[in-house]
């Protein structure tokens, strides 16, 4: 885990409370919470992701429900747009 160039998480606050894998790195001084990037910041273009193919990214997901809901809503939208939804006769 010490070979990473970028650490991304769902949420810094959640990672601070729940990410047992990162805590030893913070405690040993190999990682600062301030340098951890939220994946949403990368997607929104507020923070850079990798800037070269040689960089190693560590992404730690905590399975945040809001992301699951967004993905489910988007999949349903795409399925409906493609006419793949079947309705049963009641």
URPE-V319701 format. One record per backbone hydrogen bond with DSSP energy under -1.0 kcal/mol. NH is the residue of the N-H (numbers start at 1). CO is the residue of the C=O. Records with the same first field share a line. If there is no record, write none. Layout:
BEGIN
NH: CO  CO
END
This chain:
BEGIN
5: 56
6: 56
8: 58
9: 37
15: 11
16: 12
17: 13
18: 14
19: 15
20: 18
23: 19
26: 22
27: 23
28: 24
29: 26
30: 25
31: 25
35: 32
36: 33
37: 7
39: 9
42: 38
43: 39
44: 40
45: 42
46: 41
47: 41
55: 52
58: 6
60: 8
67: 64
68: 64
69: 65
70: 66
71: 67
72: 68
73: 69
74: 70
75: 71
76: 72
77: 73
78: 74
79: 75
80: 76
81: 77
82: 78
83: 80
84: 79
END
